Amino acid sequence: MNPKKATTITLFIFWAITTAVLTAGLVVWENKKSQGNSFNGQANVQPNEQASTSRGTSAKANTGSQASNKPSSVVLSLGEVAKHNKRTDCWMIISNKVYNFTAVLSSHPGGAGTMLPYCGKDGTQGFATKDLSQPRSHSGSANNSLTDYFIGNLNQTIQSNNQVAPVLGSRGELEDD
Amino acid sequence: MAFGIKNPGVLLISFLAFVPFTLWLRMAPLGDRFLGYGATLTSIGQVSGLVGTVLFSLNLLLATRIKYLEKLFFGLNRAYISHHFLGGLAFILLLAHPIVLMIKYLPFGVVGAAQFLLPSSNDLAKTLGIFSLLLMMVLLVITFYLKVKYNIWKATHKFLGLAFFLAGLHVYFINSDVSRSFALRYYMLFIMAVGIFAIFYKTIFNAGKKWSYQVKNITELIANSVYEVELEPLALSMPYHAGQFIFVSFLSNKISQESHPFSLTASSKSKTLKFIVKNLGDYTSQIKNISIGTEAKISGPFGKFNYRNFSENQIWVAGGIGVTPFIGMARELSEKKNCKVCFIYSVSSQEEAICQEELSAMAKQEVLGQFHLFCSNKQGRISAKIINEICQGFSNKDILLCGPPPMIKALKTQLKEMGVPANKIHSEEFNLA
């Protein structure tokens, strides 16, 4: 294959992908704007069964979840968070908000290893500095996507039925959010 | 590929491009680098950027025409062939760099991924990288795909230096592995300094020895089509051997001052330089209008095509305008008479043949062993088999080829199939364009 042909193909792929991503980004962003803040759903690619629909009804859907269907409420205390400290079930506190990062670990650009030590604990410092000697904060897009994993505020009481299914990385929306 | 891994220049560049990869590898355990999909994409994206930048930088050196390149690449024409290839390769790697890095953001939402590709006021380093790549894209589209006038193309191509400079700033300011490891950082800065040096050397200082000559005579060899230009030195005369080429730039208002390469057609003993020009385009059509006494700036000589390095029995095969270096070599033979040369000159039709009488006469005077004009419109394409018949066998003969690249490639393959060892086949590819 001569250089010209290979370059042509690469250029074509480059612009195809760039155009697709920029267009999709624009469309979704416009959508988000017009639907306001309470809408969290995005066309996310998640390797999980419980495909989060964009209507936020996954909060109710318990299909296929290994939920221990406790209809009771749960307090998001430090102790509760500490129970979810594994690769297969990872919760984390950042700036007094609790997140379920189980689904994120394998796709974390910094590698799963950098997040694991903070599972079940407060990762505010780690998130703010990336644990580097020259501290670096996370990007704007990383910050923006935190909301997708939000469970509740620290010490908040929440309904637990859709949250105790961490293996599938559910991202249930909370009505009282 | 024709230029292969056989020349030290290519080996050197490959080695230098491999170094940042090893430095990068040593920065973190391999497992971490490829743990999970996100980390893997980051790694691929980073390496692609690092290697692409090194190749871009070294490629700038390949366009400086520094004499040492002739040693590294076995001839300046080969350096340019490598330049084209490396340019394309660097471009592909640099295009892949942002795309691969962007993909890792897709699972977090397409909005985040789109934002990654766009310039942003709080990420200056990334923005510089974006502008550098965009500029590079525009200039390389002009180079690869658009047919513009040579001097316009050349002016645009020089702006790749600016694209490189912006890329350098991107590498310098970006907060990434390249900023966290001393070894990697300083290596990259060093390689980029080499690129910056190349830009200053060629584009800004136009360095490189130039010889001053003036036009003595212009002879029309084929009406309105082929001319031989003779130059006499204004100061020192340039030493060279037949088979080499020069870059010529005329200081005249009748023709553009851009420099063009031509093979030398006078013997090396001659006090004057001669070269043959065929009327093929904007520039070459103006040659006939140049007045006697016009000053010309010459740079050179370049080229490693030298019949004197080889055995006494040689076969020369010329295709079309590729005959020019052989004309110089043949004229030199007439002063030496120590070679038995079977010279085959292949043209598409007899009207196109240059210096046919002169060369036939040389065969009669036994300066050349044989001279054959091969017209492909009557006799079909030249092939190794035909050469074998005309020249009565290949054994122990060095074969010199010069002509259009497809002809050279085809003949090389056929000759090897007929058992000619590769070290007996020598070619000069005219592919500077």
Interface residues (C-beta under 8 A of the other chain):
Chain A: P3 K4 A6 T7 T8 T10 L11 I13 F14 I17 T18 V21 L22 A24 G25 L26 V28 W29 K32 Q42 A43 N44 V45 Q46 L105 S106 S107 H108 P109 G110 G111 A112 G113 L132 Q134 R136 S139 G140 S141 A142 N144 S145 D148
Chain B: D32 R33 L35 G36 Y37 G38 A39 L41 T42 H84 F85 G87 G88 L89 F91 I92 L95 A96 I99 M102 K104 Y105 L106 P107 F108 G109 V110 V111 G112 A113 A114 Q115 F116 L117 L118 S120 N122 M137 L140 V141 F144 Y145 N175 R180
